[in-house]
């Protein structure tokens, strides 16, 4: 509430205000000329006809507010004043038009300079004292209008963001809940997420503490490009985060696209599908990421890919089928004594990682013949010939 004293010279002031009413077209023309210097308005996000109508209503109501009686009503009962109602409508409208807050501020600032400039133009030299006494009144009316316009604009932006967030969540849930996605659903989801539905995507999944870290990483934002925007979905105790990479032509081939892993996720243990083609493949990629997350070991310090965890995946599949490769191997090595088992396992692990006798000998600081003897002893105990790929793969899976 403002407690304003009505300055002297009310009759002359009313006369000047009435002259402003007759000059609305000129005020509007000047405003349109200047507002087009603001880039976002120059891009015609708001049509000229709409701008002209809004400018005319703005100046008409501002001039009404400059009348003594209107000023008092505006200040005391601002929430019900027509100028206040219009400012609220205008702020919400500009938010929907996609005008930035900076551009809106620049446009609203023009109102005072244009009004005051026109008052100076129509006044006489002897009106100097009167104008000096009324400058605060002009500023208060315009400032109240600007404040309420910005408040309405901000409220509308929040409401729009909430609506967009709800729409995104709805379509993300649809993508995760269906394996047979229609072309229409895919297209609508792409539009809701502002992403190319045929692009390549990556996804990670985690549960427990790692899931909380994933949600925190997704909330950070600030990725280097819009294509790296992170989308979050939570279901069944797991958190999924996915993002688009780049548009692909046809089926995504391994190595055809360099995956992008957001830095904030790089240090979080989670299941990671590096690249899959299109939103249609999201449900299956999510299941793979979730399965990889279940295979994480305590020593894993970052995302686990299928390439890195293929042996773990194979071991899990075999165990689910009732086959225990590790149990059989443990029985075969049970007769080792005096540290022999540790030496054999160390040698075999190094050989499996290099595939070369000489390199293994160098890494273990042993003679080449010593390595050969240990590998032969291992074969004697287990029946596994490490020079046969199929048998070596069995051992890799058992030790995964």
Secondary structure in CASP SS format (residue, H / E / C, confidence):
PFRMAT SS
TARGET T0000
AUTHOR 0000-0000-0000
METHOD secondary structure of the structure
MODEL  1
X C 1.00
X C 1.00
X C 1.00
X C 1.00
X C 1.00
X C 1.00
X C 1.00
X C 1.00
X C 1.00
X H 1.00
X H 1.00
X H 1.00
X H 1.00
X H 1.00
X H 1.00
X H 1.00
X H 1.00
X H 1.00
X H 1.00
X H 1.00
X H 1.00
X C 1.00
X C 1.00
X H 1.00
X H 1.00
X H 1.00
X H 1.00
X H 1.00
X H 1.00
X H 1.00
X H 1.00
X H 1.00
X H 1.00
X H 1.00
X H 1.00
X C 1.00
X C 1.00
X C 1.00
X H 1.00
X H 1.00
X H 1.00
X H 1.00
X C 1.00
X C 1.00
X C 1.00
X C 1.00
X C 1.00
X H 1.00
X H 1.00
X H 1.00
X H 1.00
X H 1.00
X H 1.00
X H 1.00
X H 1.00
X H 1.00
X H 1.00
X H 1.00
X H 1.00
X H 1.00
X H 1.00
X H 1.00
X H 1.00
X H 1.00
X H 1.00
X H 1.00
X C 1.00
X H 1.00
X H 1.00
X H 1.00
X H 1.00
X H 1.00
X H 1.00
X H 1.00
X H 1.00
X H 1.00
X C 1.00
X H 1.00
X H 1.00
X H 1.00
X C 1.00
X H 1.00
X H 1.00
X H 1.00
X H 1.00
X H 1.00
X H 1.00
X H 1.00
X H 1.00
X H 1.00
X H 1.00
X H 1.00
X H 1.00
X H 1.00
X H 1.00
X H 1.00
X H 1.00
X C 1.00
X C 1.00
X C 1.00
X H 1.00
X H 1.00
X H 1.00
X H 1.00
X H 1.00
X H 1.00
X H 1.00
X H 1.00
X H 1.00
X H 1.00
X H 1.00
X H 1.00
X H 1.00
X H 1.00
X H 1.00
X H 1.00
X H 1.00
X H 1.00
X H 1.00
X H 1.00
X H 1.00
X H 1.00
X C 1.00
X C 1.00
X H 1.00
X H 1.00
X H 1.00
X H 1.00
X H 1.00
X H 1.00
X H 1.00
X H 1.00
X H 1.00
X H 1.00
X H 1.00
X H 1.00
X H 1.00
X H 1.00
X H 1.00
X H 1.00
X H 1.00
X H 1.00
X H 1.00
X H 1.00
X H 1.00
X H 1.00
X H 1.00
X H 1.00
X H 1.00
X H 1.00
X H 1.00
X H 1.00
X H 1.00
X H 1.00
X H 1.00
X H 1.00
X H 1.00
X H 1.00
X H 1.00
X H 1.00
X H 1.00
X H 1.00
X H 1.00
X H 1.00
X H 1.00
X H 1.00
X H 1.00
X H 1.00
X H 1.00
X H 1.00
X H 1.00
X H 1.00
X H 1.00
X H 1.00
X H 1.00
X H 1.00
X H 1.00
X C 1.00
X C 1.00
X C 1.00
X C 1.00
X C 1.00
X H 1.00
X H 1.00
X H 1.00
X H 1.00
X H 1.00
X H 1.00
X H 1.00
X H 1.00
X H 1.00
X H 1.00
X H 1.00
X C 1.00
X C 1.00
X C 1.00
X C 1.00
X C 1.00
X E 1.00
X E 1.00
X E 1.00
X E 1.00
X E 1.00
X E 1.00
X E 1.00
X E 1.00
X E 1.00
X H 1.00
X H 1.00
X H 1.00
X H 1.00
X H 1.00
X H 1.00
X H 1.00
X H 1.00
X H 1.00
X H 1.00
X H 1.00
X H 1.00
X H 1.00
X C 1.00
X C 1.00
X C 1.00
X C 1.00
X C 1.00
X H 1.00
X H 1.00
X H 1.00
X C 1.00
X C 1.00
X E 1.00
X E 1.00
X E 1.00
X E 1.00
X E 1.00
X C 1.00
X C 1.00
X E 1.00
X E 1.00
X E 1.00
X E 1.00
X E 1.00
X E 1.00
X E 1.00
X E 1.00
X E 1.00
X E 1.00
X C 1.00
X C 1.00
X C 1.00
X C 1.00
X C 1.00
X C 1.00
X C 1.00
X C 1.00
X C 1.00
X C 1.00
X C 1.00
X C 1.00
X C 1.00
X C 1.00
X C 1.00
X C 1.00
X C 1.00
X C 1.00
X C 1.00
X C 1.00
X C 1.00
X C 1.00
X E 1.00
X E 1.00
X E 1.00
X E 1.00
X E 1.00
X E 1.00
X E 1.00
X E 1.00
X C 1.00
X H 1.00
X H 1.00
X H 1.00
X H 1.00
X H 1.00
X H 1.00
X H 1.00
X H 1.00
X H 1.00
X H 1.00
X H 1.00
X H 1.00
X H 1.00
X H 1.00
X H 1.00
X H 1.00
X C 1.00
X C 1.00
X C 1.00
X C 1.00
X C 1.00
X C 1.00
X C 1.00
X C 1.00
X E 1.00
X E 1.00
X E 1.00
X C 1.00
X C 1.00
X C 1.00
X C 1.00
X H 1.00
X H 1.00
X H 1.00
X H 1.00
X H 1.00
X H 1.00
X H 1.00
X H 1.00
X H 1.00
X H 1.00
X H 1.00
X C 1.00
X C 1.00
X C 1.00
X C 1.00
X H 1.00
X H 1.00
X H 1.00
X H 1.00
X H 1.00
X H 1.00
X H 1.00
X H 1.00
X C 1.00
X C 1.00
X C 1.00
X C 1.00
X C 1.00
X C 1.00
X C 1.00
X H 1.00
X H 1.00
X H 1.00
X H 1.00
X H 1.00
X H 1.00
X H 1.00
X H 1.00
X H 1.00
X H 1.00
X H 1.00
X H 1.00
X H 1.00
X H 1.00
X H 1.00
X C 1.00
X C 1.00
X H 1.00
X H 1.00
X H 1.00
X H 1.00
X H 1.00
X H 1.00
X H 1.00
X H 1.00
X C 1.00
X C 1.00
X C 1.00
X H 1.00
X H 1.00
X H 1.00
X H 1.00
X H 1.00
X H 1.00
X H 1.00
X H 1.00
X H 1.00
X H 1.00
X H 1.00
X H 1.00
X H 1.00
X H 1.00
X H 1.00
X C 1.00
X C 1.00
X C 1.00
X C 1.00
X C 1.00
X C 1.00
X H 1.00
X H 1.00
X H 1.00
X H 1.00
X H 1.00
X H 1.00
X H 1.00
X H 1.00
X H 1.00
X H 1.00
X C 1.00
X C 1.00
END
